[in-house]
């Protein structure tokens, strides 16, 4: 990237790294507990877990301001937690409770919370990319001090709407960050079967914007890349494409039978688990006991979130007369 800010060398701070680590653990435990509930038949429909990808969503969102806009994909729990949404209300929404962010109507793919800038997940592959570009256009027109960010996958990068949105963003110098979370798979198909190029960030040159590749399992690398892209957008210098290389440690969804990811393929990524790497880095600064305390506190918090959410009431659906003007009740 161009215009590197030397001050970014000290970011994120130790306190920020501690919070990133906490939120990553919250996300991992959220996924693991949800996975167990799914196996027991206590969830409805498939869940798309993000185990192994926590650094991208959490660190990327924490590099933004509270009022910046973010939209994500069907695999977005790490983005929800990263943007500061309440775990109890996240769980409540996923489990269809009235206390959820969408009052139990949206489910795990469609959470949104305007107060945190989380405009929502999306069940349509690639749909968040033009949505973020539209948010950025509104920021530009309104002359607001904000940026928008789309978190999307390597599969979505192959869609026509990705090209259209990035072309428009580059042309109009929109304050948007395209955070491409390359987890190596689209559904059950490896990325190299979907794209003629290994590194997708090189496409940025065709849209007149900077592009770079970062280690998606390194929270510092992700944070710094997004923070610099956000600073660039706030200077009215336009969009940035960031490709964060990571790996999906679970199947496409809880309905995925698996069998196409070999142990030999997964082992190196398991060794580079983002939570493990974060713990090792933090231990050098605050000690292993303090790192363990973060994990213990996160476990208490997520257990409480599930206990409260699962005790919350289900929504009550009532007849909406304006929608059925000719229906007799």
C-alpha positions in Angstrom: 0.0 0.0 0.0 1.0 3.6 -0.4 1.2 6.4 2.2 2.1 4.2 5.1 1.6 6.0 8.4 4.6 5.3 10.8 2.3 5.8 13.8 0.6 2.6 12.8 3.6 0.6 13.9 2.4 0.9 17.5 -1.1 -0.1 16.7 -3.1 -1.9 17.9 -2.1 -1.0 21.5 -1.7 -3.8 24.1 -5.1 -2.9 25.5 -6.7 -3.2 22.1 -4.9 -6.5 21.5 -6.3 -7.8 24.7 -9.8 -6.8 23.7 -9.4 -8.4 20.2 -8.2 -11.6 21.9 -11.3 -11.5 24.2 -13.7 -11.0 21.3 -12.1 -13.8 19.3 -12.5 -16.2 22.2 -16.1 -15.1 22.6 -16.7 -15.8 18.9 -15.0 -19.2 19.0 -17.0 -20.4 21.9 -20.1 -19.0 20.4 -19.5 -21.2 17.3 -18.6 -24.3 19.3 -21.7 -24.1 21.5 -23.9 -23.4 18.6 -22.4 -26.4 16.8 -23.3 -28.6 19.7 -26.9 -27.2 19.8 -27.2 -27.9 16.1 -26.1 -31.5 16.5 -28.7 -31.9 19.2 -31.4 -30.6 16.8 -32.0 -27.4 18.9 -31.4 -24.9 16.1 -33.4 -24.3 13.0 -31.7 -24.4 9.6 -28.0 -24.6 8.9 -25.4 -22.4 10.7 -22.3 -21.1 8.9 -19.5 -21.2 11.4 -16.3 -19.1 11.2 -13.9 -21.1 13.4 -10.3 -20.2 12.4 -11.3 -16.9 10.7 -11.9 -14.8 13.9 -8.9 -12.5 13.4 -10.3 -11.0 10.2 -13.7 -10.0 11.5 -12.7 -9.0 15.0 -9.5 -7.2 14.3 -10.9 -5.6 11.1 -13.9 -4.2 12.9 -11.9 -3.0 15.9 -9.7 -0.9 13.6 -12.8 1.1 12.7 -14.8 3.7 14.6 -18.1 2.9 16.4 -20.1 4.9 13.8 -18.4 3.4 10.7 -20.6 1.1 8.6 -20.0 -2.6 8.2 -21.8 -5.3 6.3 -20.9 -9.0 6.1 -21.8 -12.4 4.7 -23.7 -15.5 5.8 -20.6 -16.4 7.8 -20.5 -13.3 9.9 -20.5 -14.0 13.7 -16.9 -12.7 14.1 -17.9 -9.5 12.5 -20.9 -9.1 14.8 -18.8 -9.6 17.9 -16.0 -7.6 16.4 -18.3 -4.6 15.9 -19.2 -4.6 19.5 -22.6 -6.3 19.4 -23.9 -7.9 22.7 -23.3 -11.7 22.7 -26.5 -12.3 24.6 -28.6 -10.5 21.9 -26.7 -12.3 19.2 -27.5 -15.6 20.7 -31.1 -14.6 21.2 -31.5 -13.6 17.6 -29.9 -16.9 16.3 -32.1 -18.9 18.6 -35.2 -17.0 17.5 -35.9 -15.0 20.8 -37.8 -11.7 21.1 -34.7 -10.1 22.7 -32.6 -10.7 19.6 -31.4 -7.7 17.5 -34.1 -8.3 15.0 -36.6 -9.6 17.6 -35.9 -13.2 16.6 -37.1 -12.6 13.0 -33.7 -12.4 11.2 -31.8 -15.5 12.3 -28.0 -16.0 12.3 -27.4 -14.6 8.8 -29.3 -11.3 9.0 -28.3 -9.6 12.2 -28.2 -5.8 12.2 -27.7 -3.0 14.7 -27.6 0.6 13.5 -26.3 1.8 16.9 -23.0 -0.1 16.3 -22.8 0.6 12.6 -23.5 -3.1 11.9 -25.8 -2.8 8.8 -26.2 -6.5 8.6 -25.2 -9.9 7.3 -26.5 -11.1 4.0 -27.6 -14.5 2.7 -26.9 -13.6 -0.9 -23.4 -14.2 -2.0 -21.7 -10.9 -2.9 -24.6 -8.7 -2.0 -22.8 -6.9 0.8 -20.2 -5.5 -1.6 -22.5 -3.1 -3.5 -24.3 -2.4 -0.2 -21.1 -1.1 1.3 -20.4 0.9 -1.8 -23.9 2.5 -1.5 -23.2 3.3 2.2 -19.9 4.9 1.1 -21.7 7.0 -1.5 -24.2 8.3 1.1 -21.2 9.2 3.3 -19.6 11.1 0.4 -22.8 12.9 -0.5 -23.6 13.8 3.2 -19.9 14.8 3.8 -19.7 12.6 6.9 -16.6 11.6 8.7 -17.3 7.9 8.3 -16.2 4.9 6.2 -18.0 1.8 5.1 -16.5 -1.7 5.0 -17.7 -4.9 3.2 -16.4 -8.2 4.5 -16.8 -10.9 1.9 -15.3 -14.1 0.7 -13.3 -15.5 -2.2 -16.4 -17.0 -3.6 -18.2 -13.6 -3.6 -15.1 -12.1 -5.3 -16.0 -14.0 -8.4 -19.4 -12.4 -8.8 -20.3 -9.8 -11.4 -21.6 -7.4 -8.7 -18.2 -7.4 -7.1 -16.7 -6.0 -10.3 -19.4 -3.4 -10.7 -19.2 -2.2 -7.1 -15.4 -1.9 -7.1 -15.4 -0.3 -10.5 -17.8 2.4 -9.3 -16.0 2.8 -6.0 -12.7 3.4 -7.8 -14.3 5.8 -10.3 -15.9 7.9 -7.7 -13.2 7.5 -5.0 -15.8 6.2 -2.4 -14.7 5.9 1.2 -15.1 2.1 1.3 -12.9 -0.8 2.4 -13.3 -4.1 0.6 -12.0 -6.7 3.1 -11.8 -10.0 1.2 -11.7 -12.9 3.6 -10.1 -15.6 1.6 -10.8 -18.8 3.5 -9.8 -21.0 0.5 -13.3 -22.3 -0.2 -16.5 -21.3 -1.8 -19.0 -23.9 -0.7 -17.0 -27.1 -1.2 -14.8 -25.8 -4.1 -11.3 -24.7 -3.5 -10.4 -21.1 -4.5 -7.9 -22.1 -7.3 -10.7 -23.8 -9.1 -12.8 -20.6 -9.1 -10.1 -18.1 -10.0 -7.3 -18.0 -12.7 -5.1 -16.0 -10.2 -3.9 -17.1 -6.8 -3.9 -13.7 -5.2 -7.2 -11.8 -5.7 -5.9 -8.5 -4.4 -4.1 -7.8 -7.7 -7.5 -7.0 -9.2 -7.4 -3.7 -7.3 -5.1 -2.2 -10.0 -7.9 -2.5 -12.5 -10.1 -0.4 -10.4 -7.6 2.3 -9.6 -7.3 1.5 -5.9 -4.5 0.1 -3.7 -4.6 -3.6 -3.1 -2.6 -5.7 -0.6 -2.4 -9.2 0.9 -2.2 -9.8 4.6 -2.0 -12.8 6.9 -5.6 -13.2 7.9 -4.7 -15.1 11.1 -2.5 -12.3 12.4 -4.6 -9.8 14.3 -2.0 -7.0 14.1 -1.6 -7.4 10.4 -5.3 -7.2 9.8 -5.9 -4.3 12.2 -3.1 -2.2 10.7 -4.2 -2.9 7.1 -7.8 -1.9 7.9 -6.8 1.1 10.0 -4.6 2.5 7.2 -7.3 1.9 4.6 -9.8 3.7 6.8 -7.4 6.7 7.3 -7.0 6.8 3.5 -10.7 6.8 2.9 -11.2 9.6 5.5 -8.7 11.7 3.5 -10.9 11.3 0.5 -8.3 9.2 -1.3 -10.8 6.5 -2.1 -11.2 2.7 -1.6 -8.8 -0.1 -0.8 -9.0 -3.8 -1.4 -7.5 -6.0 1.3 -7.1 -9.7 0.9 -6.8 -11.5 4.2 -5.6 -15.1 3.7 -7.2 -17.5 6.3 -8.8 -20.9 6.4 -12.3 -22.3 7.1 -11.8 -25.0 9.7 -15.4 -26.2 9.6 -17.6 -27.2 6.7 -19.6 -24.8 4.6 -22.4 -25.1 7.1 -23.7 -27.4 9.8 -25.5 -29.4 7.0 -22.1 -30.0 5.2 -21.1 -33.7 5.4 -17.4 -32.8 4.9 -14.8 -35.2 3.6 -13.2 -32.9 1.1 -10.7 -31.2 3.5 -7.8 -33.5 4.3 -6.0 -33.5 7.6 -2.8 -32.8 5.7 -4.4 -29.6 4.3 -5.9 -28.5 7.6 -2.9 -29.3 9.9 -0.8 -26.2 9.0 -3.7 -23.9 9.5 -4.6 -25.5 12.8 -1.0 -24.8 13.9 -1.6 -21.2 13.0 -4.9 -20.8 14.8 -5.5 -17.0 15.2 -6.4 -17.4 18.9 -3.2 -19.4 19.6 -1.1 -16.9 17.7 -2.7 -14.0 19.6 -2.2 -15.7 23.0 1.5 -16.3 22.2 2.0 -12.6 21.2 0.1 -11.3 24.2 1.9 -13.6 26.6 5.2 -11.8 25.8 3.7 -8.5 26.9 1.3 -9.2 29.8 2.2 -12.8 30.8 0.5 -16.1 30.3 -1.5 -15.8 33.5 -3.2 -12.6 32.3 -3.9 -14.2 28.9 -5.5 -17.2 30.7 -7.7 -14.8 32.8 -9.0 -13.2 29.5 -10.0 -16.6 28.3 -11.7 -17.5 31.6 -13.6 -14.2 31.7 -14.7 -14.7 28.1 -16.0 -18.2 28.9 -18.0 -16.9 31.8 -19.5 -14.2 29.6 -20.5 -16.5 26.8 -22.0 -19.1 29.1 -24.1 -16.3 30.7 -25.1 -15.1 27.3 -26.5 -18.5 26.3 -28.2 -19.0 29.6 -30.0 -15.7 29.4 -30.8 -15.9 25.7 -32.2 -19.4 26.0 -34.5 -18.3 28.8 -35.8 -15.4 26.8 -39.3 -15.6 25.3 -40.1 -16.4 21.7 -41.7 -13.7 19.5 -45.5 -13.5 19.4 -46.7 -13.2 15.8 -50.0 -11.3 15.4 -52.1 -10.7 12.4 -51.1 -7.5 10.5 -54.3 -6.1 9.2 -52.7 -3.6 6.7 -51.1 -6.5 5.0 -54.4 -8.4 4.6 -57.0 -5.7 4.0 -59.4 -8.2 2.3 -59.0 -11.0 4.8 -61.6 -11.6 7.4 -60.4 -12.5 10.9 
